[in-house]
Amino acid sequence: MGLPFIGRSYLLFIFLLLMHPATAQRVMENLDRGVVAIRTGEGKVFVSWRLLATESPRITFNLYRSIATNKPVKLNTKPLDKGTNFTDDLADTISARSYFVTTVANGREGKASKPFMLEPRTFPYLSIPLQTPVGYTPNDASPGDLDGDGEYEIVLHQTGRSRDNGSVGYTDPPIFQAYKLDGTILWTINLGKNIREGAHYTQFVVYDLDGDGKAEVAMKTADGTIDGKGKVIGDSSKDYRNKDGKILDGPEFFTIFSGETGAAMATAHYIPSRYPTDGWGGAGGNGGTDNNGNRVDRFLACVAYLDGKLPSVIMCRGYYGRSVLAAWDWRDSKLTSRWVFDSKDGKNPYSGQGNHNLTVADVDADGKDEIVYGSMVVDDNGQGLFTTGLRHGDALHVSDLDPSRQGLEVFGVHEIEEHTKGPGVALYNAKTGEVYFSGSPEHDVGRGVAENIDAHNPGAEMWWSDSKGLYNMQGKRIGESPVSTNFLIWWDDDLTRELLDGNHIDKYNGGRLFTAEGCTSNNGTKSTPALSADLFGDWREEVVFRADNNKELRIFSTPIPTHHRLHTLMQDPQYRLSIAWQNVGYNQPPHLSFYMGEDMKQPPVPKIVPAVQKSGARRK
């Protein structure tokens, strides 16, 4: 079908950049070329690299192979102007070698990228050896450029005994570790006995919050938390756990840690406090109150560009009834409160509208982000934008799901809790709350997904746990149900997305594409990976699993060539922020701010500017 987008005028690219002044641009991490090489068998090596959003879409590349001290060999006969990937058919299967790329613009070759060293090994993944504590299991992970070298590091949540909020019993202290991609451990943070372990308690955020080119880590902390330098926060002698293992007393903190060293840089009292512990009810269904540490200790977290330039952390408490969202800024080594949204009691229409997850998107196209909190949306200024009143649910998807309609859409499922009525699934306008479609009335729907997985249907599709079929955005059944209702991934050579479930990837109506042998998914029946994101290489996504023995993370990247050329997904602001909240609550797959498919239009130019470190040189 020919190469999409690349033939568009370079003048259009420049015009779109000039339309948005630098003051309106978001400051994002300064990524390198992200070259990666993967053995595909028979002596072949698949190499791919990033196209950066700040580059002309017409830029071309040269690819080089270097072996030992020999002069590098250029592998392409003419500059590469299609997909940012290449198959080296003449690769030696024994010798170690490296690959690097150079840009070519106006016939002139630019500087070489950082090389990727391919060791003489046969397994088709990158291995990160772990120092897993005894009795712990690697769980959710989040990427961030912690040291400012343009390459992602991984912050890993190690979990021991954990509990759901409704269960009694003690948990092990939550532990977080930071690893470079070669397995070098940078630090360990132990949150201590006064932070409970579980999917609803232990949320963490990894992001460059002040625009200095290095990511920070933000978490709820308490007396006895030990930072990456061994320093204790608060009073380590305190133990606030009651006979049921619940923590209903004692101070609660919010801490910003250095991503590079794990040192606690600032700590404030957590907003809001837990008190009154029986004051987290709301209207109808599961909005009732309790005093046993269930509703009060339901946490979520995310990052949003509330001013359109630098990101803020939003720490959230409650969703069955009262919901409180507290926005924090980390600027010039100071932590300050930006705003607090409080739905208060059941008389407030925003009460009881939260999910086990959330998402962040610029729903009104003003350059600033909103927080889609299940069935309600909170504006960038901390005021409620609207609520649909459809209440609590377990899954949420936001993107331009229907390109025939203007703006973004929200698809979600709803529990239809005790003594309530309503749709089990709904699709609504992300800006106004207008409900376009609803289904499964009075059904408690546990899972649902919306994404473009069928190239024969314009726009995205939706399906859910009792849908008994695949539906288009108008609510018409167009096919059989997919084999899973879980995660998603861009993996093969086309622009539709694939199904990621457990340790395998499937094509809708196309069978099994990939299985990560020797790997295990996380979070019980949720069967989610440790992480799925566009970590390096071209625009397709990587998936990270823990090895069966819990001693290793394995990063799998697609070995399938594609001629499609897109900038790295991590420089689409909505997608990058989705990666930051992917580990929160019930994990959800990330989504783009634009529609992707064979029928897509020219993708938008992200309004971003790379971060510049305030001190110290970047690694060359």
C-alpha positions as CSV (number, residue, x, y, z in Angstrom):
1,M,0.0,0.0,0.0
2,G,3.1,2.2,-0.1
3,L,4.8,4.2,2.6
4,P,2.4,6.3,4.7
5,F,3.2,9.9,5.8
6,I,6.8,10.1,4.5
7,G,5.9,11.8,1.3
8,R,4.1,14.6,3.0
9,S,5.6,18.1,2.6
10,Y,8.4,19.0,4.9
11,L,6.9,22.5,4.8
12,L,3.8,21.2,6.5
13,F,6.0,19.8,9.3
14,I,7.7,23.2,9.8
15,F,4.3,25.0,9.6
16,L,2.8,22.8,12.3
17,L,5.8,23.4,14.5
18,L,5.6,27.2,14.1
19,M,1.9,27.1,14.9
20,H,2.8,26.3,18.5
21,P,5.2,28.6,20.3
22,A,7.9,27.2,22.6
23,T,6.1,28.5,25.6
24,A,3.2,26.1,24.9
25,Q,5.4,23.1,24.5
26,R,5.6,20.3,27.0
27,V,9.0,19.5,28.5
28,M,9.7,15.8,28.0
29,E,12.6,13.5,28.5
30,N,15.5,13.8,26.0
31,L,15.6,10.3,24.4
32,D,18.5,8.9,22.4
33,R,18.2,6.9,19.2
34,G,17.3,3.7,21.1
35,V,19.0,1.3,18.7
36,V,18.2,-2.4,19.5
37,A,19.3,-5.6,17.7
38,I,17.6,-9.0,18.0
39,R,18.7,-12.3,16.6
40,T,16.0,-13.9,14.4
41,G,17.7,-17.2,13.5
42,E,19.6,-18.4,10.5
43,G,22.4,-15.8,11.1
44,K,20.0,-12.9,10.7
45,V,19.7,-9.9,13.0
46,F,16.8,-7.4,13.1
47,V,17.8,-3.9,14.0
48,S,15.4,-1.0,14.8
49,W,15.7,2.5,16.1
50,R,13.7,5.6,17.1
51,L,12.4,8.3,14.9
52,L,12.2,11.3,17.2
53,A,9.1,13.6,17.2
54,T,11.4,16.7,17.0
55,E,12.8,15.5,13.7
56,S,11.6,16.0,10.1
57,P,9.5,13.0,9.0
58,R,11.6,13.0,5.8
59,I,14.9,12.4,7.6
60,T,16.8,9.3,6.4
61,F,19.3,7.0,8.0
62,N,22.4,4.9,7.4
63,L,22.9,1.7,9.4
64,Y,26.4,0.4,10.4
65,R,27.7,-2.9,11.8
66,S,31.0,-2.8,13.7
67,I,33.0,-5.9,14.7
68,A,35.9,-5.6,17.1
69,T,38.5,-3.1,15.8
70,N,37.5,-3.4,12.1
71,K,36.2,-0.4,10.2
72,P,32.3,-0.2,10.5
73,V,30.4,-1.5,7.5
74,K,27.4,0.4,6.1
75,L,24.6,-2.1,5.6
76,N,22.3,-0.1,3.3
77,T,23.1,0.9,-0.3
78,K,21.0,4.0,-0.2
79,P,19.7,6.0,2.8
80,L,16.8,4.3,4.6
81,D,13.7,6.3,4.1
82,K,10.9,3.9,5.1
83,G,10.5,2.1,8.4
84,T,13.2,2.7,11.0
85,N,14.3,-1.0,10.9
86,F,16.5,-3.2,8.9
87,T,17.3,-6.9,8.7
88,D,21.0,-7.8,8.6
89,D,21.0,-10.9,6.4
90,L,24.7,-11.5,6.5
91,A,25.3,-11.3,10.2
92,D,27.9,-13.7,11.7
93,T,26.2,-15.9,14.4
94,I,29.4,-16.2,16.6
95,S,31.2,-12.9,16.9
96,A,30.0,-10.1,19.1
97,R,29.3,-6.9,17.2
98,S,27.6,-3.6,17.6
99,Y,25.1,-1.6,15.4
100,F,24.7,2.2,15.2
101,V,22.8,4.6,12.9
102,T,23.5,8.0,11.5
103,T,21.0,10.5,10.2
104,V,21.2,11.8,6.6
105,A,19.8,15.2,5.8
106,N,20.3,17.1,2.6
107,G,23.0,14.6,1.6
108,R,25.0,15.1,4.7
109,E,25.6,12.4,7.4
110,G,25.0,13.4,11.0
111,K,26.7,12.0,14.1
112,A,26.5,8.4,15.0
113,S,24.1,7.1,17.6
114,K,25.2,5.3,20.7
115,P,25.9,1.7,19.5
116,F,24.0,-1.3,20.6
117,M,26.3,-4.2,21.5
118,L,24.9,-7.6,20.4
119,E,26.6,-10.3,22.5
120,P,27.2,-13.8,21.0
121,R,24.0,-15.2,22.5
122,T,21.0,-16.9,21.0
123,F,18.0,-15.9,23.1
124,P,15.7,-13.3,21.5
125,Y,15.4,-10.9,24.4
126,L,17.2,-8.5,26.6
127,S,17.9,-9.9,30.1
128,I,18.0,-7.8,33.2
129,P,19.4,-9.9,36.1
130,L,17.6,-9.1,39.4
131,Q,18.5,-9.0,43.1
132,T,15.1,-10.2,44.2
133,P,14.7,-10.3,48.1
134,V,14.0,-13.7,49.6
135,G,10.2,-14.2,49.7
136,Y,9.5,-11.5,47.1
137,T,8.3,-11.6,43.5
138,P,9.0,-9.1,40.8
139,N,5.7,-7.3,40.0
140,D,4.9,-4.1,38.2
141,A,7.6,-2.0,36.6
142,S,7.9,1.6,35.3
143,P,10.5,3.2,32.9
144,G,12.2,6.5,33.4
145,D,15.5,8.1,32.3
146,L,16.9,8.2,35.9
147,D,20.4,9.3,35.1
148,G,19.8,11.6,32.1
149,D,21.7,9.5,29.5
150,G,18.8,9.3,27.0
151,E,18.1,5.6,27.8
152,Y,15.4,4.2,30.0
153,E,16.0,2.6,33.4
154,I,13.5,0.3,35.1
155,V,11.9,0.9,38.5
156,L,10.6,-2.4,39.7
157,H,8.1,-3.1,42.5
158,Q,9.1,-6.2,44.4
159,T,6.2,-7.7,46.3
160,G,6.1,-10.1,49.3
161,R,2.9,-11.0,51.1
162,S,0.1,-8.7,49.9
163,R,-3.5,-8.2,50.8
164,D,-6.6,-6.8,49.3
165,N,-8.2,-4.0,51.2
166,G,-11.2,-6.1,52.2
167,S,-8.8,-8.8,53.8
168,V,-7.2,-8.9,57.2
169,G,-3.7,-9.9,57.8
170,Y,-0.2,-8.5,57.8
171,T,1.8,-7.8,54.6
172,D,5.5,-7.5,53.9
173,P,7.0,-4.1,53.4
174,P,6.8,-2.9,49.7
175,I,10.2,-2.8,48.1
176,F,11.3,-0.8,45.0
177,Q,14.5,-1.2,43.1
178,A,16.0,0.7,40.1
179,Y,17.9,-1.2,37.4
180,K,19.8,-0.2,34.4
181,L,19.1,-2.3,31.3
182,D,22.4,-4.2,31.8
183,G,21.3,-5.3,35.3
184,T,23.2,-2.7,37.3
185,I,21.1,-2.0,40.4
186,L,21.0,1.7,41.3
187,W,19.2,1.7,44.6
188,T,16.6,0.0,46.8
189,I,13.8,1.8,48.7
190,N,11.9,-0.1,51.4
191,L,8.6,1.6,52.3
192,G,8.5,-0.1,55.7
193,K,5.9,-1.8,57.9
194,N,3.6,1.2,58.0
195,I,2.8,1.1,54.3
196,R,0.6,-1.9,53.4
197,E,1.3,-4.0,50.3
198,G,-1.4,-4.5,47.8
199,A,-2.7,-3.4,44.4
200,H,-4.9,-0.8,45.9
201,Y,-2.3,0.7,48.4
202,T,1.1,0.8,46.8
203,Q,1.1,3.2,43.9
204,F,4.3,4.7,42.5
205,V,5.1,7.3,39.8
206,V,8.3,7.5,37.7
207,Y,8.6,10.7,35.7
208,D,10.8,13.7,35.1
209,L,8.8,16.1,37.2
210,D,10.9,19.3,37.0
211,G,12.2,19.1,33.4
212,D,15.9,18.7,34.3
213,G,16.3,15.5,32.1
214,K,16.3,13.1,35.0
215,A,13.2,11.2,36.3
216,E,12.1,11.4,39.9
217,V,10.1,8.7,41.8
218,A,7.1,9.7,43.9
219,M,5.3,7.5,46.5
220,K,3.2,7.6,49.6
221,T,5.6,6.9,52.6
222,A,5.3,6.6,56.4
223,D,7.4,6.3,59.6
224,G,10.1,3.8,58.9
225,T,10.5,4.2,55.1
226,I,14.1,3.7,54.1
227,D,15.3,5.6,51.1
228,G,17.9,4.5,48.5
229,K,20.7,6.0,50.6
230,G,19.7,4.2,53.8
231,K,18.1,7.2,55.4
232,V,15.0,6.7,57.4
233,I,11.9,8.9,57.0
234,G,10.2,9.7,60.2
235,D,10.4,7.4,63.3
236,S,11.6,3.8,62.6
237,S,10.5,2.7,66.0
238,K,6.8,3.2,65.3
239,D,4.5,0.3,64.3
240,Y,0.9,1.4,63.6
241,R,-0.4,-2.0,62.4
242,N,-3.5,-3.2,64.4
243,K,-4.4,-6.8,65.2
244,D,-5.8,-7.2,61.7
245,G,-2.7,-5.9,60.0
246,K,-4.5,-2.7,59.0
247,I,-2.9,0.7,59.4
248,L,-5.5,3.2,60.7
249,D,-3.3,5.5,62.7
250,G,0.0,7.4,62.5
251,P,1.3,10.0,60.1
252,E,1.1,9.6,56.3
253,F,3.7,11.2,54.0
254,F,4.2,12.0,50.4
255,T,7.9,11.8,49.2
256,I,9.8,12.7,46.1
257,F,12.9,10.5,45.6
258,S,15.8,11.1,43.3
259,G,15.5,8.6,40.4
260,E,19.3,8.5,40.1
261,T,20.2,7.8,43.8
262,G,16.9,6.9,45.5
263,A,17.5,9.6,48.0
264,A,14.5,11.2,49.6
265,M,14.6,14.9,48.4
266,A,11.3,16.2,49.9
267,T,8.6,14.8,52.2
268,A,5.2,16.4,53.0
269,H,2.1,15.3,54.8
270,Y,-0.1,13.2,52.5
271,I,-3.2,15.0,51.2
272,P,-5.8,14.1,52.2
273,S,-5.5,12.5,55.6
274,R,-7.4,9.3,56.3
275,Y,-9.6,10.9,58.9
276,P,-12.4,10.3,59.5
277,T,-11.7,6.6,58.6
278,D,-15.5,6.0,58.2
279,G,-16.0,9.1,56.0
280,W,-15.3,7.6,52.6
281,G,-18.8,6.6,51.6
282,G,-21.0,8.0,48.9
283,A,-24.3,7.4,47.1
284,G,-25.6,3.9,46.3
285,G,-23.9,0.6,45.7
286,N,-20.5,0.2,47.1
287,G,-20.5,3.8,48.3
288,G,-21.4,2.7,51.8
289,T,-19.1,3.4,54.7
290,D,-16.8,1.2,56.7
291,N,-14.3,1.7,59.5
292,N,-12.0,-1.2,58.8
293,G,-9.5,0.3,56.4
294,N,-11.2,-0.7,53.2
295,R,-12.7,2.4,51.4
296,V,-10.3,4.8,53.1
297,D,-7.2,3.1,51.7
298,R,-8.0,2.9,48.0
299,F,-5.3,4.8,46.2
300,L,-4.5,5.8,42.7
301,A,-1.8,8.0,41.1
302,C,-0.8,9.7,37.8
303,V,1.1,12.5,36.2
304,A,-0.5,15.3,34.2
305,Y,0.7,18.5,32.5
306,L,-1.7,20.8,34.3
307,D,0.0,24.0,33.1
308,G,0.7,22.6,29.6
309,K,4.5,22.8,30.2
310,L,5.8,20.9,33.2
311,P,4.2,17.8,34.8
312,S,2.5,17.5,38.1
313,V,1.9,14.4,40.3
314,I,-1.7,13.7,41.2
315,M,-2.1,11.4,44.3
316,C,-5.6,10.1,44.7
317,R,-7.6,8.5,47.6
318,G,-11.0,6.9,47.3
319,Y,-13.4,6.0,44.5
320,Y,-16.3,4.0,45.8
321,G,-17.7,7.1,47.6
322,R,-15.6,10.1,48.5
323,S,-12.7,10.8,46.0
324,V,-9.9,13.2,46.6
325,L,-7.3,14.1,44.0
326,A,-4.3,16.1,45.2
327,A,-2.0,17.8,42.6
328,W,1.7,18.4,43.6
329,D,4.4,20.3,41.8
330,W,8.2,19.5,42.1
331,R,10.0,22.7,41.0
332,D,13.4,24.0,41.9
333,S,13.9,21.4,44.6
334,K,10.6,22.4,46.3
335,L,7.5,20.3,46.7
336,T,4.2,22.4,46.7
337,S,0.5,21.7,46.6
338,R,-1.1,22.9,43.4
339,W,-4.8,22.1,44.1
340,V,-7.1,19.6,45.8
341,F,-10.3,18.2,44.3
342,D,-12.7,16.7,46.9
343,S,-16.0,15.0,45.9
344,K,-17.0,15.0,49.6
345,D,-20.2,13.1,50.4
346,G,-23.0,11.3,48.6
347,K,-24.8,14.5,47.9
348,N,-22.1,15.6,45.5
349,P,-22.6,14.2,41.9
350,Y,-18.9,13.4,41.7
351,S,-19.1,11.0,44.6
352,G,-18.7,7.3,43.8
353,Q,-17.6,7.7,40.2
354,G,-14.0,6.4,40.5
355,N,-12.5,3.3,39.0
356,H,-9.8,0.9,40.0
357,N,-7.7,2.8,37.5
358,L,-7.6,6.2,35.8
359,T,-6.1,7.9,32.8
360,V,-4.8,11.3,31.7
361,A,-5.6,13.1,28.5
362,D,-6.1,16.6,27.1
363,V,-9.9,16.0,26.6
364,D,-10.7,19.7,25.7
365,A,-7.7,20.3,23.4
366,D,-6.5,23.3,25.3
367,G,-2.9,22.0,25.7
368,K,-3.5,21.0,29.4
369,D,-4.4,17.6,30.8
370,E,-7.5,16.4,32.5
371,I,-7.8,13.3,34.7
372,V,-10.4,10.8,33.6
373,Y,-11.3,9.2,36.9
374,G,-13.7,6.5,35.8
375,S,-17.1,8.0,35.2
376,M,-16.0,11.6,35.9
377,V,-13.4,14.0,34.6
378,V,-11.4,16.6,36.6
379,D,-10.2,19.6,34.7
380,D,-6.6,20.9,34.7
381,N,-7.6,23.5,37.3
382,G,-8.8,21.0,39.8
383,Q,-12.5,21.6,39.2
384,G,-14.9,18.9,38.1
385,L,-15.5,19.1,34.4
386,F,-18.4,16.6,34.3
387,T,-19.7,13.3,35.5
388,T,-21.7,10.7,33.7
389,G,-23.1,9.3,36.9
390,L,-22.4,5.7,35.7
391,R,-20.4,4.9,38.8
392,H,-17.5,2.5,39.5
393,G,-15.8,0.1,37.1
394,D,-12.6,-2.0,36.6
395,A,-11.4,-1.0,33.1
396,L,-11.0,2.2,31.2
397,H,-9.8,3.2,27.7
398,V,-9.4,6.7,26.3
399,S,-8.2,7.6,22.8
400,D,-9.6,8.8,19.5
401,L,-11.5,5.6,19.2
402,D,-14.0,6.9,16.6
403,P,-12.2,9.2,14.1
404,S,-15.5,10.1,12.5
405,R,-16.3,12.0,15.7
406,Q,-14.3,15.0,16.9
407,G,-12.1,14.6,19.9
408,L,-11.4,11.7,22.2
409,E,-13.8,9.0,23.5
410,V,-13.9,7.1,26.8
411,F,-14.9,3.4,26.9
412,G,-15.3,1.7,30.3
413,V,-17.1,-1.1,32.1
414,H,-19.2,-0.7,35.3
415,E,-19.9,-3.0,38.2
416,I,-23.6,-2.2,38.7
417,E,-23.1,-2.5,42.4
418,E,-25.7,-3.5,45.0
419,H,-29.1,-1.8,44.6
420,T,-28.1,0.2,41.6
421,K,-29.1,0.1,37.9
422,G,-27.4,1.1,34.7
423,P,-25.3,0.0,31.8
424,G,-22.5,-2.5,32.3
425,V,-20.5,-0.8,29.5
426,A,-20.6,2.7,28.0
427,L,-18.8,4.8,25.4
428,Y,-18.9,8.6,26.0
429,N,-17.5,11.9,24.8
430,A,-14.3,12.7,26.8
431,K,-14.9,16.4,26.6
432,T,-18.7,16.6,27.4
433,G,-19.7,13.3,28.9
434,E,-22.3,12.7,26.2
435,V,-23.0,8.9,26.2
436,Y,-22.7,7.5,22.7
437,F,-23.3,3.9,23.4
438,S,-24.3,1.7,26.4
439,G,-24.8,-2.0,26.7
440,S,-25.2,-5.0,29.1
441,P,-27.8,-3.2,31.2
442,E,-27.8,-4.2,34.9
443,H,-24.9,-6.5,34.3
444,D,-21.8,-6.4,36.5
445,V,-19.1,-6.3,33.8
446,G,-15.6,-7.0,35.0
447,R,-13.4,-6.4,32.0
448,G,-13.6,-4.6,28.7
449,V,-11.3,-3.3,26.0
450,A,-11.5,-0.7,23.1
451,E,-8.9,-0.5,20.4
452,N,-8.4,-0.9,16.6
453,I,-7.8,-4.6,16.2
454,D,-9.7,-5.3,13.0
455,A,-8.4,-3.7,9.8
456,H,-11.7,-4.4,8.0
457,N,-13.7,-2.0,10.2
458,P,-13.1,1.8,10.2
459,G,-12.1,3.1,13.6
460,A,-11.6,1.1,16.8
461,E,-13.6,-1.8,18.2
462,M,-14.9,-2.6,21.6
463,W,-15.5,-5.9,23.5
464,W,-16.1,-6.9,27.1
465,S,-16.4,-10.0,29.3
466,D,-20.0,-10.8,28.4
467,S,-20.3,-9.0,25.0
468,K,-20.5,-12.2,22.9
469,G,-18.9,-10.5,20.0
470,L,-16.8,-7.6,18.7
471,Y,-18.6,-4.3,18.3
472,N,-17.9,-1.1,16.3
473,M,-18.1,2.4,17.8
474,Q,-21.7,2.6,16.9
475,G,-22.6,-0.5,18.9
476,K,-23.1,-2.8,16.0
477,R,-21.8,-6.4,16.3
478,I,-19.2,-7.0,13.5
479,G,-17.5,-10.2,14.5
480,E,-16.6,-12.9,17.0
481,S,-15.2,-12.0,20.4
482,P,-11.4,-11.8,20.6
483,V,-9.6,-14.6,22.5
484,S,-8.8,-12.3,25.4
485,T,-10.1,-9.2,27.2
486,N,-7.0,-7.9,28.7
487,F,-3.9,-6.1,27.4
488,L,-2.9,-4.8,24.0
489,I,0.3,-4.3,22.0
490,W,1.6,-3.1,18.6
491,W,3.8,-6.0,17.6
492,D,3.5,-7.0,13.9
493,D,4.0,-5.1,10.6
494,D,0.6,-3.4,10.3
495,L,-1.1,-0.5,12.1
496,T,-3.8,-2.5,14.0
497,R,-3.0,-3.6,17.5
498,E,-2.6,-7.1,18.8
499,L,-3.9,-8.9,21.9
500,L,-1.5,-9.4,24.9
501,D,-2.6,-11.8,27.5
502,G,-0.5,-13.8,30.0
503,N,2.8,-14.5,28.3
504,H,1.6,-14.5,24.7
505,I,0.5,-12.3,21.9
506,D,-2.4,-13.1,19.5
507,K,-3.7,-11.5,16.3
508,Y,-7.4,-11.0,16.1
509,N,-8.7,-13.8,13.9
510,G,-5.0,-14.5,13.1
511,G,-3.8,-16.9,15.7
512,R,-0.8,-16.9,18.0
513,L,2.1,-14.6,17.1
514,F,4.4,-15.0,20.0
515,T,4.9,-16.8,23.3
516,A,7.5,-15.8,25.9
517,E,8.6,-19.2,27.0
518,G,10.0,-19.4,30.6
519,C,8.1,-16.2,31.6
520,T,5.2,-15.5,33.9
521,S,2.6,-12.8,34.0
522,N,1.6,-10.8,37.1
523,N,-1.4,-9.9,39.2
524,G,-3.3,-13.2,39.3
525,T,-6.2,-13.5,36.9
526,K,-5.4,-10.1,35.5
527,S,-2.4,-11.8,33.8
528,T,-0.6,-8.5,33.0
529,P,3.1,-8.1,32.1
530,A,5.5,-6.3,34.4
531,L,5.5,-3.6,31.7
532,S,4.5,-3.0,28.1
533,A,5.7,0.2,26.4
534,D,7.7,1.5,23.4
535,L,11.0,1.4,25.3
536,F,13.4,1.5,22.3
537,G,13.6,0.6,18.7
538,D,10.9,1.7,16.2
539,W,7.3,2.6,17.2
540,R,6.3,-0.9,18.0
541,E,6.0,-1.8,21.7
542,E,8.2,-4.0,23.9
543,V,6.8,-6.3,26.6
544,V,8.6,-7.0,29.9
545,F,8.0,-10.3,31.8
546,R,9.5,-11.8,34.9
547,A,11.3,-15.1,34.4
548,D,9.7,-18.1,36.0
549,N,12.5,-18.2,38.6
550,N,12.0,-14.5,39.6
551,K,15.7,-13.8,39.1
552,E,15.4,-12.0,35.8
553,L,13.3,-9.5,33.7
554,R,13.2,-10.3,30.0
555,I,12.4,-7.6,27.5
556,F,11.0,-8.8,24.3
557,S,11.0,-6.6,21.2
558,T,9.3,-7.5,17.8
559,P,11.6,-9.0,15.2
560,I,9.1,-8.3,12.4
561,P,10.1,-5.8,9.7
562,T,7.6,-3.0,8.8
563,H,7.6,-0.2,6.3
564,H,5.4,2.0,8.4
565,R,7.2,5.1,9.8
566,L,6.0,6.8,13.0
567,H,7.8,8.7,15.7
568,T,8.4,6.9,18.9
569,L,5.2,6.5,20.8
570,M,6.9,7.7,24.0
571,Q,6.9,11.2,22.6
572,D,3.1,11.3,22.2
573,P,2.3,12.9,25.6
574,Q,-0.9,10.9,26.3
575,Y,0.9,7.6,25.6
576,R,3.9,8.6,27.7
577,L,1.6,9.5,30.6
578,S,-0.3,6.3,30.1
579,I,3.0,4.4,30.7
580,A,3.5,6.3,34.0
581,W,0.1,5.2,35.3
582,Q,0.1,1.7,33.7
583,N,1.1,0.1,37.1
584,V,-1.6,1.8,39.1
585,G,-4.5,-0.2,40.5
586,Y,-5.9,-2.7,38.0
587,N,-3.3,-2.3,35.2
588,Q,-4.6,-1.0,31.9
589,P,-2.9,-0.8,28.4
590,P,-1.6,2.6,27.3
591,H,-3.3,4.5,24.5
592,L,-2.4,7.3,22.0
593,S,-3.8,10.7,21.7
594,F,-4.6,10.0,18.1
595,Y,-6.2,7.1,16.1
596,M,-3.9,4.6,14.6
597,G,-4.9,2.3,11.8
598,E,-4.6,1.6,8.1
599,D,-7.3,4.3,7.6
600,M,-5.6,6.9,9.8
601,K,-4.8,10.5,8.9
602,Q,-1.5,12.3,9.2
603,P,-0.5,11.8,12.9
604,P,-0.2,15.1,14.8
605,V,3.2,16.6,15.6
606,P,3.6,16.4,19.4
607,K,4.0,19.8,21.0
608,I,7.1,18.9,23.0
609,V,10.6,20.1,23.7
610,P,13.3,17.9,25.1
611,A,14.4,18.5,28.7
612,V,17.8,20.2,29.2
613,Q,19.8,19.3,32.3
614,K,20.4,22.3,34.6
615,S,23.8,21.0,35.7
616,G,26.1,18.2,34.5
617,A,26.7,17.0,31.0
618,R,24.8,14.3,29.3
619,R,26.6,11.1,28.6
620,K,27.9,11.0,25.0
